[in-house]
Amino acid sequence: MTDRYAQLMAGFDYEFAYTENQASLVDSALAAQRRRARDLELTIMTERTSPTQVYVQINGNSRRMDVLGYRLERELPLVCEGTESSFLQPRVRRRLGLGVADMYLRGRNLGNESGKSMVLRGVTDTRYYFPVFEFSPKEAGSEQLRHRLRLTEELIADWDVRNISHFTVIEELHAASELLLQAVIPLPRRKDFYPQRLKAAGDQKLLDESEIELLATLSRYRSGARHHAKDGFEVWLDANWETVALVLEHLCHKVRPPVPFGDNPEVAAPVQRTATL
């Protein structure tokens, strides 16, 4: 596999202050954050610099840091809402939980470069979004494709903490690769099969040999699991899903703008139905 699929390592830190009434929520949220970080094989360190101020440092795989942000947005509101507090109502606790996630995302964006501490506040939405994989090309492809690939992004983020099954993920990765190959390489319907598209991708230098072999293996394992209930694909998926996702991200940048029907003679236009008397 080429160097562009090497793991990207990074780190950042941030600091934020909170009130005494928020202390129990912050304790619960940071404990949940540390647990998710360990699940993602990230290194996290939290240190109280004062009774109502905390310093957080995180190091590890850059994409998994984005996964952590995705998970914190969804989980910390529930964690904090379920934390007992005689001072704060459940809806306020929920907003503060999202506020803790917002601290993480703001730190991810800026780091502790300014040397200033942030202040925890309840929010109804986070300020930043870091896609784990860029599966939604903004300047190419149809709007329908972008929305469909956003679902792929979300499923992969759930998979990274094993919230969904191996079968669901291998099915989704295969479906996404098929959609992207269709968008990148228009073929006549009589040749519109997965192996033919992989071959065309190689002929046009859109994928190298190792990438083609990876997607061909994905297709074989998915076919065996779907049509013949074969097992064994789980081990392969655990070892290769991240590289498959990176190949798909690479393909996303090759997607062409949609071609109107009639401009491409190789693609059959839809048949317009006419009423009969």
C-alpha positions as CSV (number, residue, x, y, z in Angstrom):
1,M,0.0,0.0,0.0
2,T,1.3,3.5,-0.8
3,D,2.6,6.0,1.6
4,R,-0.5,8.1,1.5
5,Y,-2.2,5.5,3.7
6,A,0.4,5.8,6.5
7,Q,-1.1,6.5,9.9
8,L,-1.2,10.2,10.8
9,M,-0.1,10.8,14.4
10,A,-0.9,14.1,16.2
11,G,-1.7,15.6,19.5
12,F,-3.3,18.7,21.1
13,D,-4.2,20.1,24.5
14,Y,-6.7,22.5,25.9
15,E,-7.8,23.9,29.3
16,F,-11.2,25.0,30.6
17,A,-12.8,26.3,33.7
18,Y,-16.1,25.5,35.3
19,T,-18.2,26.3,38.4
20,E,-18.5,24.3,41.6
21,N,-22.1,23.3,40.7
22,Q,-20.8,21.8,37.4
23,A,-18.0,19.7,39.1
24,S,-19.8,16.4,39.3
25,L,-20.8,16.6,35.6
26,V,-17.3,17.5,34.5
27,D,-16.0,14.5,36.5
28,S,-18.5,12.1,34.8
29,A,-17.8,13.6,31.4
30,L,-14.0,13.4,31.7
31,A,-14.3,9.8,32.9
32,A,-16.4,8.9,29.9
33,Q,-14.0,10.7,27.6
34,R,-11.0,8.8,29.0
35,R,-12.8,5.5,28.5
36,R,-13.6,6.3,24.8
37,A,-10.1,7.5,24.2
38,R,-8.7,4.2,25.5
39,D,-11.2,2.3,23.3
40,L,-9.7,4.2,20.3
41,E,-6.1,3.6,21.5
42,L,-5.5,7.3,22.2
43,T,-3.4,8.6,25.0
44,I,-5.2,11.0,27.2
45,M,-4.1,12.9,30.3
46,T,-6.3,15.1,32.5
47,E,-4.9,17.3,35.3
48,R,-6.7,19.7,37.6
49,T,-4.8,23.0,37.6
50,S,-7.2,24.4,40.2
51,P,-10.3,23.1,42.0
52,T,-12.5,24.4,39.1
53,Q,-10.1,24.2,36.1
54,V,-8.8,21.2,34.2
55,Y,-6.1,20.7,31.6
56,V,-6.5,18.0,29.0
57,Q,-3.8,16.5,26.6
58,I,-4.5,13.9,23.9
59,N,-2.1,12.1,21.6
60,G,-2.5,9.4,18.9
61,N,-3.9,8.7,15.5
62,S,-5.4,11.9,14.0
63,R,-8.4,10.3,12.5
64,R,-9.3,8.5,15.7
65,M,-9.2,11.8,17.5
66,D,-12.0,12.9,15.0
67,V,-13.9,9.7,15.9
68,L,-13.6,10.6,19.6
69,G,-15.1,14.0,18.9
70,Y,-17.9,12.4,17.0
71,R,-18.6,10.0,19.9
72,L,-18.4,12.7,22.6
73,E,-21.0,14.8,20.8
74,R,-23.4,12.0,21.0
75,E,-22.5,10.4,24.4
76,L,-21.6,13.2,26.8
77,P,-25.1,14.8,26.8
78,L,-26.5,11.5,27.9
79,V,-23.7,10.9,30.5
80,C,-24.2,14.3,32.1
81,E,-28.0,14.1,31.9
82,G,-27.8,10.9,33.9
83,T,-25.4,12.4,36.5
84,E,-27.2,13.3,39.7
85,S,-27.1,17.0,40.6
86,S,-29.2,18.9,43.1
87,F,-28.3,22.2,41.5
88,L,-29.0,21.6,37.8
89,Q,-32.1,20.4,35.9
90,P,-31.7,17.5,33.4
91,R,-32.0,19.7,30.3
92,V,-29.3,22.0,31.7
93,R,-27.0,19.0,32.4
94,R,-27.6,17.7,28.9
95,R,-26.5,21.0,27.4
96,L,-23.4,21.1,29.7
97,G,-22.5,17.6,28.5
98,L,-22.5,18.9,24.9
99,G,-20.5,21.9,26.2
100,V,-17.8,19.5,27.4
101,A,-17.7,17.9,23.9
102,D,-17.5,21.4,22.4
103,M,-14.5,22.1,24.6
104,Y,-12.8,19.1,23.0
105,L,-13.7,20.1,19.4
106,R,-12.6,23.7,20.0
107,G,-9.3,22.4,21.5
108,R,-8.9,20.1,18.4
109,N,-9.3,23.2,16.2
110,L,-7.1,25.6,18.1
111,G,-5.1,23.7,20.7
112,N,-3.8,25.6,23.7
113,E,-1.9,28.0,21.4
114,S,-3.4,31.2,22.9
115,G,-2.6,30.1,26.5
116,K,-6.1,31.1,27.5
117,S,-8.5,28.8,29.3
118,M,-12.0,28.3,27.9
119,V,-15.1,28.4,30.1
120,L,-17.6,25.6,30.1
121,R,-21.1,26.7,29.1
122,G,-24.2,24.8,28.1
123,V,-24.7,24.6,24.3
124,T,-27.4,23.3,22.0
125,D,-24.9,22.6,19.1
126,T,-21.1,22.3,18.7
127,R,-19.1,24.9,16.8
128,Y,-16.8,22.6,14.9
129,Y,-17.2,19.3,12.9
130,F,-14.3,17.1,12.0
131,P,-15.2,14.4,9.5
132,V,-13.4,11.2,10.2
133,F,-13.1,10.5,6.5
134,E,-13.9,13.0,3.7
135,F,-16.6,11.0,1.9
136,S,-18.7,14.0,0.9
137,P,-17.0,15.8,-2.1
138,K,-18.4,19.3,-2.2
139,E,-17.4,20.3,-5.7
140,A,-18.2,17.1,-7.6
141,G,-20.7,14.3,-7.6
142,S,-24.4,14.6,-7.1
143,E,-26.1,15.8,-4.0
144,Q,-27.7,12.4,-3.6
145,L,-24.2,10.8,-3.6
146,R,-22.9,13.2,-1.0
147,H,-25.8,12.5,1.3
148,R,-25.4,8.8,0.9
149,L,-21.7,8.9,1.6
150,R,-22.3,11.0,4.8
151,L,-24.2,7.9,6.1
152,T,-21.0,5.9,5.4
153,E,-19.0,8.4,7.4
154,E,-21.4,8.0,10.4
155,L,-21.4,4.2,10.2
156,I,-17.6,4.0,10.2
157,A,-17.4,6.3,13.2
158,D,-19.8,4.0,15.0
159,W,-17.8,1.0,13.9
160,D,-14.6,2.4,15.3
161,V,-16.0,1.9,18.8
162,R,-17.7,-1.3,17.7
163,N,-21.2,-0.1,18.1
164,I,-22.3,-2.0,15.0
165,S,-21.6,-5.5,13.5
166,H,-18.8,-6.6,11.2
167,F,-21.4,-7.6,8.6
168,T,-23.0,-4.2,8.6
169,V,-19.6,-2.5,8.0
170,I,-18.4,-4.8,5.3
171,E,-21.7,-4.4,3.5
172,E,-21.5,-0.6,3.8
173,L,-17.9,-0.4,2.7
174,H,-18.7,-2.4,-0.4
175,A,-21.8,-0.3,-1.2
176,A,-19.8,2.9,-0.8
177,S,-17.0,1.6,-3.1
178,E,-19.5,0.6,-5.7
179,L,-21.2,4.0,-5.6
180,L,-17.9,5.8,-6.0
181,L,-16.6,3.5,-8.8
182,Q,-19.9,4.2,-10.6
183,A,-19.4,8.0,-10.1
184,V,-15.8,7.9,-11.2
185,I,-16.0,5.6,-14.1
186,P,-19.2,5.7,-16.2
187,L,-19.6,2.4,-18.1
188,P,-22.3,1.0,-20.4
189,R,-24.9,-1.1,-18.6
190,R,-23.7,-4.3,-20.2
191,K,-20.3,-3.8,-18.6
192,D,-21.5,-2.4,-15.3
193,F,-20.1,-5.0,-13.0
194,Y,-17.8,-4.5,-10.0
195,P,-14.8,-6.4,-11.5
196,Q,-15.0,-4.4,-14.7
197,R,-15.1,-1.2,-12.8
198,L,-12.0,-2.2,-10.9
199,K,-10.2,-3.1,-14.1
200,A,-11.2,0.3,-15.6
201,A,-10.0,2.1,-12.5
202,G,-6.6,0.4,-13.0
203,D,-6.5,1.1,-16.7
204,Q,-7.2,4.8,-16.0
205,K,-4.6,4.9,-13.3
206,L,-7.2,5.9,-10.7
207,L,-6.2,3.1,-8.4
208,D,-2.9,1.2,-8.1
209,E,-2.6,-2.6,-8.1
210,S,-2.6,-2.9,-4.3
211,E,-5.7,-0.7,-4.0
212,I,-7.5,-2.8,-6.7
213,E,-6.6,-6.0,-4.9
214,L,-7.8,-4.6,-1.6
215,L,-11.2,-3.7,-3.0
216,A,-11.4,-7.1,-4.9
217,T,-10.8,-8.9,-1.6
218,L,-13.4,-6.7,0.1
219,S,-15.9,-7.8,-2.6
220,R,-15.0,-11.5,-2.2
221,Y,-15.4,-11.4,1.6
222,R,-18.6,-9.4,1.3
223,S,-20.1,-11.9,-1.2
224,G,-19.2,-14.9,0.9
225,A,-20.8,-13.3,4.0
226,R,-23.9,-12.1,2.3
227,H,-24.7,-14.9,-0.1
228,H,-23.2,-18.0,1.6
229,A,-23.1,-17.0,5.3
230,K,-19.4,-17.6,5.4
231,D,-17.4,-16.4,8.4
232,G,-13.8,-15.5,8.7
233,F,-14.2,-12.1,7.1
234,E,-14.2,-10.5,10.6
235,V,-10.4,-11.0,11.0
236,W,-9.7,-9.5,7.6
237,L,-12.0,-6.6,8.2
238,D,-10.4,-5.8,11.6
239,A,-7.0,-5.6,9.9
240,N,-8.0,-3.7,6.7
241,W,-11.1,-1.6,7.2
242,E,-9.2,1.6,7.9
243,T,-7.1,1.2,4.7
244,V,-10.3,0.4,2.7
245,A,-11.8,3.6,4.1
246,L,-8.8,5.6,3.0
247,V,-9.0,4.2,-0.5
248,L,-12.6,5.3,-0.7
249,E,-11.6,8.8,0.5
250,H,-9.0,8.8,-2.2
251,L,-11.7,7.9,-4.8
252,C,-13.9,10.7,-3.5
253,H,-11.4,13.2,-4.8
254,K,-11.7,11.7,-8.2
255,V,-15.4,12.0,-8.5
256,R,-16.5,14.0,-11.6
257,P,-19.3,16.6,-11.8
258,P,-22.6,14.9,-12.8
259,V,-23.1,14.5,-16.6
260,P,-26.6,15.3,-17.9
261,F,-28.3,12.5,-19.6
262,G,-27.7,12.7,-23.4
263,D,-24.2,14.1,-23.1
264,N,-22.7,10.7,-22.3
265,P,-23.6,8.2,-25.0
266,E,-22.2,5.3,-22.9
267,V,-24.9,5.9,-20.1
268,A,-28.4,4.9,-20.8
269,A,-31.0,7.6,-20.1
270,P,-34.1,6.8,-18.1
271,V,-37.2,5.8,-20.2
272,Q,-40.0,8.3,-19.9
273,R,-43.3,6.6,-19.5
274,T,-46.2,7.8,-21.7
275,A,-49.8,7.4,-21.0
276,T,-51.8,5.1,-23.3
277,L,-55.5,5.6,-24.1
